[in-house]
Amino acid sequence: MSINEVDRGYHRPAPGTQPEHLHPAYVSSVKRAPTKPLVTIPQTITEITGPRFSSKDIGPPITDLTRQHQQAPLGERIIVAGRVLDDEARPVPHTLVELWQANAAGRYLHPQDQHDAPLDPNFTGFGCALTDDQARYRFVTIRPGCYPWRNHNNAWRPAHIHFSLFGPAFATRLVTQMYFPGDPLLASDPIFNCTADESARQRLIAHFDWDSTIPETALGYRFDIILRGRDQTPVEHRD
Ligand SMILES: [Fe+2]
């Protein structure tokens, strides 16, 4: 790809559609938020390009998290599927999607997670794949449990799945969380609520999806992920 093809730069996020750096209800943000105004830097070749991952780089995709061990993990089996689009609804094919999550009891397979809940020997909680030609991805997993955290008294995170995407450039890098519809913990979750824009927050919640639900096997959830897009050359209109 030539520089000329990409030098139009990527859209800046609309105000309120990204988490505030300082959101006092999310206690960790108080110490790490910048104390001085941010400096907007121009988008150069460093920002408008990025690594491209192929199947050779990532090895065999891990799309079924329920078949990584000798037995099936405990929990409610679910399908999580969707498309990766840019903010002009253009598909982003062949891009790396990674996810990680707690098990059905709300515990991560990680040494720092000492939450008093059982590990599941049949669940690792990590998946990765490239989107297909039409920018689709699909994972089979189990619904993660809610877990306590020490942000405030009696704090519990809503059930969520972490996602990481690169897209075509460092400017499109996205690390986010997917939530489940109807979760009563969303209303009091400081991480979910540190994005001011209501419609932007709603984009973090998956939709229950009959079309991907498999009878007697798994409920389906649709979660489309939107990356920053580039300004597109307008179509020429002739009178
Ligand atoms: Fe988490």
Residues whose N, C-alpha, C, O or C-beta is under 5 A from the ligand:
A	BS01	LIG	none
